[in-house]
Amino acid sequence: MTHPSSNTAGNFPTQRPAVRLYGDEFRRSPTAALQALAALAPVVRVELEPGAHAFLATDYETIVAICRDPQTYVRDSRQWRDYARGRITHTSELLQMMTWRPNVLFADGPEHARLRRAITDSLDRIDLHVLEHDVRRAANLLIDTFISRGQADLVREFTDMLPLLVCTRLFGLRDEDGYRLLDILARIWDGTDAERAGRRLHRLLGDLINEKRQRPAADLTTSLLQHRAGLSDEAVLEHLVLLIGASNTPTSALIGNTLQILLTDEHTGRAVGGHRLTVEQAIHRALWLKAPFTAYPFVYPTEDVSFGDVAIPAGSPIALGLAAANRSMAAHFNGPGADNRAHLAFGVGDHQCPAKDQSLRIATIAIETLLVRLTGLRLAVPAADLTLRPSVFASAYSALPVEFNPQAIPSESGSTCAPMPSSLIRPIPTGRPRHSAHAAPSRRFSFPAMLRRGR
């Protein structure tokens, strides 16, 4: 475990050189690289990009101990020593994911509790029955665009699109904003022109906030604006950045990683096909073996600490290697038939993901719908040819080419043609402070229009 270290002088230890989490070698096999790191020590020194040093915690028990010690390990990245000293350039691709923002991810103590309450209260107003209907309908509409071909790239045509369609409706975004978000979020998570993508995202969401101030509606954006916590427009914007980013890329990765396991692990695939394993259980197996987060989020020790012979100066970023920690423990839950959900994929402690239940429902329904619709589903390339996206933060496939038995698009189907419910969000109670009793009705969200434009 951790203990304060008295033998550091404010410099990074030099016992072992930093391992690069970037470049061609890492990108060829990031999972193998992270597993190799996990075998070295509970915490290892890494380089996130040239000149940007950090530490990576890959041990399950160590991560749990860190997350349960919020006095020693804070989320406030204003404690990031190298950034404060000007050692991280303003052009760094890491900044969009690591610099402090006034949202719950970077908050500690009472402020974290206040901000988290605004999020959980808003999420609690989501009508889960309507959410399930929307997810199933969106999945069917996406499948209809490729089912007659007998082949598809499930990442580009399904896993990336489905969370985006649901998210766009949840937050009250315009149809045309959906595809802009897809490109923006990919650039931020992958670290490719992330700074410009961040500016585009802030402009888009700033316009959304202005619209909802003038015309409130039954959506999560309006709920945050009207919450009794009294969030400023800046705080609402930064929480939208967090919630939209976290509800898209990680959920897409969760769906894609689970499908990859079903298509390549014969035992798991047959267990689901034979109804010996539910799709939800298969998803939790995927969270043990291929969790979406590889080196995220970060904590910052408030004092010098050490893990074994690894000394960590105060203010050094420690990335939580959730994927490596989960995978190292996967063998302890007795194979794919078990239903052990003690993984760390959604975090642990006060900062556990507040949208865990919604994310799991979206992924479960998406995969169930796909497996029912696509008969004879199989990979179109050898499993060894599948590649991951070039992200240090997330583990997601860049493509998932498949083949299946082609089918005609159904002319009528209750699942694809049922009317869209008017609102995903329950009405705001009129008795709460700052809540409007005259919110405008939510406009209908046009999934088919988005899909037609995307063809």
C-alpha positions as CSV (number, residue, x, y, z in Angstrom):
1,M,0.0,0.0,0.0
2,T,1.0,3.6,0.1
3,H,2.9,5.5,2.7
4,P,4.5,9.0,2.8
5,S,8.0,9.0,1.4
6,S,10.7,11.0,3.0
7,N,13.5,10.3,0.5
8,T,12.3,12.3,-2.5
9,A,13.6,15.8,-3.3
10,G,10.8,16.8,-5.7
11,N,12.2,15.1,-8.7
12,F,10.9,12.0,-10.5
13,P,12.7,8.8,-9.3
14,T,15.2,7.4,-11.7
15,Q,15.2,3.8,-10.6
16,R,13.4,2.7,-13.8
17,P,13.0,4.7,-17.0
18,A,9.5,5.9,-18.0
19,V,7.5,3.6,-20.3
20,R,6.1,5.4,-23.3
21,L,2.3,5.2,-23.7
22,Y,2.5,6.6,-27.2
23,G,4.1,5.9,-30.5
24,D,3.9,3.1,-33.0
25,E,5.1,0.3,-30.7
26,F,2.5,1.1,-28.0
27,R,-0.3,1.6,-30.5
28,R,0.4,-1.8,-32.2
29,S,-0.5,-3.6,-29.0
30,P,-1.6,-1.3,-26.1
31,T,-3.3,-4.1,-24.2
32,A,-0.2,-6.2,-24.1
33,A,1.9,-3.2,-23.2
34,L,-0.3,-2.3,-20.3
35,Q,-0.4,-5.9,-19.1
36,A,3.4,-6.0,-19.2
37,L,3.4,-2.8,-17.0
38,A,1.0,-4.5,-14.6
39,A,3.5,-7.3,-14.1
40,L,6.3,-4.9,-13.2
41,A,4.9,-3.1,-10.2
42,P,1.6,-1.8,-8.7
43,V,2.5,1.7,-9.9
44,V,5.0,2.5,-12.7
45,R,6.4,5.6,-14.2
46,V,5.1,6.4,-17.7
47,E,5.4,9.1,-20.4
48,L,2.0,10.1,-21.8
49,E,3.5,12.1,-24.7
50,P,7.0,13.5,-25.2
51,G,8.0,15.3,-22.0
52,A,4.7,14.6,-20.1
53,H,5.5,12.3,-17.3
54,A,3.1,10.6,-15.0
55,F,2.5,7.4,-13.0
56,L,0.2,4.5,-13.9
57,A,-1.5,2.5,-11.2
58,T,-2.3,-1.0,-12.6
59,D,-3.0,-3.0,-9.4
60,Y,-6.5,-3.6,-8.3
61,E,-6.0,-3.3,-4.6
62,T,-3.8,-0.2,-5.1
63,I,-6.4,1.6,-7.1
64,V,-9.1,0.8,-4.5
65,A,-6.8,2.1,-1.8
66,I,-6.1,5.3,-3.7
67,C,-9.8,6.0,-4.4
68,R,-10.7,5.5,-0.8
69,D,-8.1,8.0,0.4
70,P,-9.5,11.3,-1.0
71,Q,-7.4,13.3,1.5
72,T,-4.1,12.1,0.1
73,Y,-5.2,11.7,-3.5
74,V,-7.2,14.6,-5.0
75,R,-8.9,15.0,-8.4
76,D,-8.2,18.7,-8.6
77,S,-5.7,18.9,-11.5
78,R,-4.6,22.4,-10.5
79,Q,-2.2,20.3,-8.3
80,W,-0.5,19.0,-11.4
81,R,3.1,20.1,-10.6
82,D,4.6,20.0,-14.1
83,Y,1.8,21.9,-15.6
84,A,1.9,24.6,-12.9
85,R,5.6,25.0,-13.6
86,G,5.2,25.4,-17.3
87,R,6.7,22.1,-18.3
88,I,3.6,21.1,-20.3
89,T,3.2,23.1,-23.4
90,H,-0.1,24.8,-24.3
91,T,-0.2,22.7,-27.5
92,S,-0.2,19.4,-25.6
93,E,-2.9,17.0,-26.7
94,L,-3.4,16.0,-23.1
95,L,-4.8,19.2,-21.9
96,Q,-8.4,18.7,-23.1
97,M,-8.6,15.6,-20.9
98,M,-6.4,16.6,-17.9
99,T,-6.6,20.4,-17.2
100,W,-8.9,21.5,-14.4
101,R,-12.5,22.5,-15.2
102,P,-15.3,23.4,-12.9
103,N,-17.0,20.1,-13.1
104,V,-17.5,17.1,-10.8
105,L,-14.6,15.1,-12.3
106,F,-12.1,17.6,-11.0
107,A,-13.8,18.4,-7.7
108,D,-13.2,17.1,-4.2
109,G,-15.0,17.2,-0.8
110,P,-18.1,19.3,-0.3
111,E,-17.9,20.9,-3.8
112,H,-17.8,17.4,-5.4
113,A,-20.9,16.4,-3.4
114,R,-22.7,19.5,-4.5
115,L,-21.9,19.0,-8.1
116,R,-22.6,15.3,-8.1
117,R,-26.0,15.9,-6.6
118,A,-26.9,18.1,-9.6
119,I,-25.9,15.3,-11.9
120,T,-27.6,12.4,-10.1
121,D,-30.8,14.4,-9.6
122,S,-30.9,15.1,-13.3
123,L,-30.1,11.5,-14.3
124,D,-32.7,10.2,-11.9
125,R,-35.3,12.1,-14.0
126,I,-34.6,9.9,-17.0
127,D,-37.5,7.6,-17.7
128,L,-35.8,4.3,-18.0
129,H,-38.7,2.7,-19.9
130,V,-38.6,5.4,-22.5
131,L,-34.8,5.2,-22.6
132,E,-35.0,1.5,-23.4
133,H,-37.6,2.1,-26.1
134,D,-35.4,4.8,-27.7
135,V,-32.3,2.6,-27.6
136,R,-34.1,-0.3,-29.2
137,R,-35.6,1.9,-31.8
138,A,-32.3,3.6,-32.6
139,A,-30.5,0.2,-32.8
140,N,-33.1,-1.1,-35.3
141,L,-32.9,2.1,-37.4
142,L,-29.1,1.7,-37.6
143,I,-29.3,-2.0,-38.4
144,D,-31.8,-1.2,-41.2
145,T,-29.2,0.8,-43.0
146,F,-26.9,-2.2,-43.5
147,I,-28.8,-5.4,-42.9
148,S,-29.5,-6.0,-46.6
149,R,-25.7,-5.8,-47.5
150,G,-24.7,-8.8,-45.4
151,Q,-21.6,-6.9,-44.2
152,A,-20.9,-3.9,-42.0
153,D,-18.3,-2.1,-39.9
154,L,-20.0,-2.3,-36.6
155,V,-17.9,0.5,-35.1
156,R,-18.6,3.1,-37.8
157,E,-22.1,2.0,-38.5
158,F,-23.4,1.0,-35.1
159,T,-21.4,1.3,-31.9
160,D,-20.2,4.9,-32.5
161,M,-23.6,6.0,-33.8
162,L,-26.0,4.5,-31.2
163,P,-24.9,6.2,-28.0
164,L,-24.7,9.5,-30.0
165,L,-28.3,9.2,-31.2
166,V,-29.5,8.6,-27.7
167,C,-27.3,11.2,-26.2
168,T,-28.4,13.9,-28.7
169,R,-32.0,13.4,-27.7
170,L,-31.2,13.3,-23.9
171,F,-29.4,16.6,-24.0
172,G,-31.8,18.4,-26.4
173,L,-29.3,18.9,-29.1
174,R,-30.3,19.5,-32.7
175,D,-30.1,16.7,-35.2
176,E,-27.2,18.2,-37.2
177,D,-25.1,18.6,-34.0
178,G,-24.9,14.8,-33.7
179,Y,-22.4,14.2,-36.4
180,R,-20.3,17.2,-35.4
181,L,-20.1,15.7,-31.9
182,L,-18.9,12.3,-33.3
183,D,-15.9,14.0,-34.9
184,I,-15.2,16.3,-32.0
185,L,-15.2,13.6,-29.3
186,A,-13.1,11.2,-31.4
187,R,-10.4,13.9,-31.7
188,I,-10.4,14.7,-28.0
189,W,-10.2,11.1,-26.8
190,D,-7.6,10.1,-29.4
191,G,-5.5,13.3,-28.9
192,T,-5.6,14.3,-32.6
193,D,-6.1,18.1,-32.8
194,A,-7.7,17.9,-29.4
195,E,-7.3,21.6,-28.6
196,R,-9.3,22.8,-31.7
197,A,-11.9,20.1,-31.1
198,G,-12.3,21.3,-27.6
199,R,-13.0,24.9,-28.8
200,R,-15.6,23.5,-31.3
201,L,-17.3,21.5,-28.5
202,H,-17.4,24.6,-26.2
203,R,-19.0,26.7,-28.9
204,L,-21.6,24.0,-29.7
205,L,-22.6,23.5,-26.1
206,G,-22.5,27.3,-25.4
207,D,-25.1,27.7,-28.1
208,L,-27.1,24.9,-26.6
209,I,-27.1,26.6,-23.1
210,N,-28.2,29.9,-24.6
211,E,-31.1,28.2,-26.4
212,K,-32.2,26.3,-23.3
213,R,-32.1,29.5,-21.2
214,Q,-34.5,31.1,-23.7
215,R,-36.6,28.0,-24.4
216,P,-36.4,25.4,-21.5
217,A,-37.4,21.9,-22.4
218,A,-37.6,18.4,-20.9
219,D,-33.9,17.5,-21.3
220,L,-30.8,17.1,-19.2
221,T,-29.4,20.5,-20.2
222,T,-32.5,22.3,-18.9
223,S,-32.4,20.1,-15.8
224,L,-28.8,21.2,-15.0
225,L,-29.6,24.8,-15.7
226,Q,-32.6,24.8,-13.3
227,H,-31.1,22.6,-10.6
228,R,-31.3,24.1,-7.0
229,A,-27.5,23.9,-6.8
230,G,-27.5,27.1,-8.9
231,L,-24.8,26.1,-11.4
232,S,-23.3,28.9,-13.4
233,D,-23.5,28.7,-17.2
234,E,-19.8,27.9,-17.2
235,A,-20.3,25.0,-14.8
236,V,-23.3,23.7,-16.8
237,L,-21.2,23.8,-20.0
238,E,-18.3,21.9,-18.4
239,H,-20.7,19.3,-17.0
240,L,-22.2,18.9,-20.5
241,V,-18.7,18.4,-21.8
242,L,-18.1,15.7,-19.2
243,L,-21.5,14.0,-19.5
244,I,-21.6,14.0,-23.3
245,G,-18.0,12.8,-23.6
246,A,-18.4,10.1,-21.0
247,S,-21.8,8.9,-22.4
248,N,-20.5,8.5,-26.0
249,T,-16.9,7.2,-26.4
250,P,-16.9,4.9,-23.3
251,T,-20.3,3.5,-24.1
252,S,-19.4,2.9,-27.7
253,A,-16.2,1.1,-26.5
254,L,-18.2,-1.0,-24.1
255,I,-20.6,-2.1,-26.9
256,G,-17.7,-2.7,-29.3
257,N,-15.5,-4.5,-26.9
258,T,-18.3,-6.8,-25.8
259,L,-19.1,-7.7,-29.4
260,Q,-15.5,-8.4,-30.1
261,I,-15.4,-10.9,-27.2
262,L,-18.7,-12.5,-28.4
263,L,-17.2,-12.9,-31.9
264,T,-13.8,-14.2,-30.9
265,D,-14.3,-16.1,-27.6
266,E,-16.1,-19.2,-28.7
267,H,-17.0,-20.2,-25.2
268,T,-18.6,-16.9,-24.3
269,G,-20.3,-16.6,-27.7
270,R,-21.9,-20.0,-27.4
271,A,-23.0,-19.4,-23.8
272,V,-24.9,-16.2,-24.9
273,G,-26.3,-17.9,-28.0
274,G,-27.4,-20.9,-25.8
275,H,-29.0,-18.6,-23.2
276,R,-26.6,-19.9,-20.5
277,L,-25.2,-16.4,-20.2
278,T,-27.2,-13.2,-20.5
279,V,-26.0,-10.3,-22.6
280,E,-25.6,-8.2,-19.4
281,Q,-23.4,-10.9,-17.9
282,A,-21.3,-10.9,-21.1
283,I,-20.9,-7.1,-20.8
284,H,-19.6,-7.5,-17.3
285,R,-17.2,-10.1,-18.5
286,A,-16.0,-7.6,-21.1
287,L,-15.6,-5.0,-18.4
288,W,-13.2,-7.4,-16.6
289,L,-11.2,-8.2,-19.8
290,K,-11.5,-5.0,-21.9
291,A,-12.6,-2.1,-19.8
292,P,-13.0,1.1,-21.8
293,F,-10.6,3.2,-19.7
294,T,-6.9,2.4,-19.9
295,A,-5.3,5.4,-18.2
296,Y,-8.0,7.6,-16.9
297,P,-9.0,9.4,-14.7
298,F,-6.1,11.0,-12.8
299,V,-5.4,11.7,-9.1
300,Y,-2.7,13.9,-7.6
301,P,-1.1,13.1,-4.3
302,T,-1.0,16.0,-1.8
303,E,2.3,14.8,-0.3
304,D,5.2,12.7,-1.4
305,V,4.1,9.0,-1.4
306,S,5.7,5.7,-2.4
307,F,4.6,2.3,-3.7
308,G,7.3,-0.2,-3.0
309,D,10.5,1.3,-4.5
310,V,8.5,3.8,-6.7
311,A,8.6,7.3,-5.1
312,I,6.0,9.8,-6.3
313,P,6.4,13.5,-5.6
314,A,3.4,15.5,-4.5
315,G,1.5,16.9,-7.4
316,S,2.4,14.1,-9.9
317,P,-0.4,12.8,-12.0
318,I,-1.3,9.2,-11.3
319,A,-3.5,7.6,-13.9
320,L,-5.9,4.9,-12.8
321,G,-5.2,1.9,-15.1
322,L,-8.7,0.4,-14.7
323,A,-8.4,-1.9,-17.7
324,A,-5.1,-3.5,-16.6
325,A,-6.3,-3.8,-13.0
326,N,-9.5,-5.5,-14.0
327,R,-7.8,-7.9,-16.4
328,S,-5.2,-8.9,-13.8
329,M,-8.1,-10.0,-11.6
330,A,-10.3,-11.6,-14.3
331,A,-9.0,-15.1,-13.6
332,H,-10.3,-15.0,-10.1
333,F,-14.0,-15.0,-11.0
334,N,-14.2,-18.5,-12.4
335,G,-14.8,-18.1,-16.1
336,P,-17.6,-16.6,-18.2
337,G,-20.4,-18.3,-16.4
338,A,-19.8,-16.3,-13.2
339,D,-21.6,-13.1,-12.5
340,N,-19.0,-11.2,-10.5
341,R,-19.4,-7.5,-10.8
342,A,-16.6,-6.3,-8.5
343,H,-14.6,-4.8,-11.4
344,L,-13.4,-1.2,-11.4
345,A,-14.7,-0.2,-14.8
346,F,-17.0,2.4,-13.5
347,G,-14.6,3.6,-10.8
348,V,-14.8,3.1,-7.0
349,G,-15.6,5.4,-4.1
350,D,-17.2,8.8,-4.2
351,H,-16.2,9.3,-7.8
352,Q,-17.9,6.2,-9.2
353,C,-19.6,6.9,-12.5
354,P,-23.1,8.3,-11.7
355,A,-24.5,7.1,-15.1
356,K,-23.4,3.5,-14.7
357,D,-27.0,2.1,-14.8
358,Q,-28.0,4.1,-17.9
359,S,-24.8,3.1,-19.7
360,L,-25.3,-0.6,-19.0
361,R,-28.9,-0.5,-20.2
362,I,-27.9,1.2,-23.4
363,A,-25.2,-1.3,-24.1
364,T,-27.4,-4.3,-23.1
365,I,-30.3,-3.4,-25.3
366,A,-28.0,-2.4,-28.2
367,I,-26.3,-5.8,-28.2
368,E,-29.5,-7.8,-27.7
369,T,-31.1,-6.1,-30.6
370,L,-28.1,-6.6,-32.9
371,L,-27.8,-10.3,-32.0
372,V,-31.5,-10.9,-32.7
373,R,-31.5,-9.1,-36.0
374,L,-28.2,-10.3,-37.5
375,T,-28.2,-14.1,-38.0
376,G,-24.9,-15.8,-38.9
377,L,-22.9,-12.9,-37.4
378,R,-19.2,-13.4,-37.7
379,L,-16.0,-11.5,-38.1
380,A,-15.0,-10.6,-41.7
381,V,-11.3,-10.5,-40.9
382,P,-8.9,-12.5,-38.7
383,A,-9.2,-11.4,-35.0
384,A,-5.5,-10.6,-35.1
385,D,-6.1,-7.9,-37.7
386,L,-8.4,-5.9,-35.4
387,T,-6.8,-2.7,-34.2
388,L,-7.4,-0.3,-31.4
389,R,-7.9,3.5,-31.7
390,P,-4.7,5.5,-31.0
391,S,-5.8,6.7,-27.5
392,V,-3.8,6.6,-24.3
393,F,-7.0,7.1,-22.3
394,A,-9.5,4.6,-23.8
395,S,-9.5,1.1,-25.2
396,A,-11.8,0.9,-28.2
397,Y,-11.6,-0.8,-31.6
398,S,-11.0,1.4,-34.7
399,A,-13.2,-1.0,-36.8
400,L,-15.1,-4.2,-36.3
401,P,-15.8,-5.6,-39.8
402,V,-18.4,-8.4,-39.8
403,E,-20.5,-10.5,-42.2
404,F,-23.9,-12.0,-41.6
405,N,-26.9,-13.4,-43.5
406,P,-28.3,-10.5,-45.6
407,Q,-32.0,-9.8,-45.1
408,A,-34.6,-7.5,-46.5
409,I,-35.4,-4.4,-44.5
410,P,-38.8,-5.1,-42.9
411,S,-41.5,-2.9,-44.3
412,E,-43.3,-2.7,-41.0
413,S,-42.0,-3.5,-37.6
414,G,-43.3,-2.6,-34.2
415,S,-39.8,-2.0,-32.9
416,T,-38.7,0.3,-35.8
417,C,-42.0,2.1,-36.6
418,A,-43.4,2.7,-33.1
419,P,-44.0,6.4,-32.4
420,M,-41.2,8.2,-30.6
421,P,-42.2,9.1,-27.0
422,S,-42.5,12.8,-26.6
423,S,-39.8,13.0,-23.8
424,L,-37.1,11.0,-22.2
425,I,-37.1,13.2,-19.2
426,R,-39.8,13.2,-16.5
427,P,-41.4,16.6,-15.9
428,I,-39.6,18.9,-13.5
429,P,-41.6,19.2,-10.2
430,T,-42.9,22.7,-9.9
431,G,-42.2,23.0,-6.1
432,R,-38.4,23.1,-6.4
433,P,-36.5,26.3,-6.4
434,R,-35.4,27.7,-9.8
435,H,-37.5,25.2,-11.7
436,S,-39.8,26.6,-14.3
437,A,-43.5,25.6,-14.3
438,H,-43.8,26.6,-18.0
439,A,-41.1,24.6,-19.7
440,A,-41.7,24.2,-23.4
441,P,-42.6,20.7,-24.6
442,S,-39.6,18.7,-25.9
443,R,-39.5,18.7,-29.7
444,R,-39.5,15.4,-31.5
445,F,-36.1,13.9,-32.3
446,S,-35.8,12.7,-35.8
447,F,-33.6,9.6,-35.9
448,P,-34.5,8.8,-39.5
449,A,-33.5,12.3,-40.6
450,M,-30.1,11.9,-39.0
451,L,-29.7,8.5,-40.6
452,R,-30.7,9.7,-44.1
453,R,-28.2,12.5,-43.9
454,G,-25.5,10.1,-42.8
455,R,-25.8,7.7,-45.7
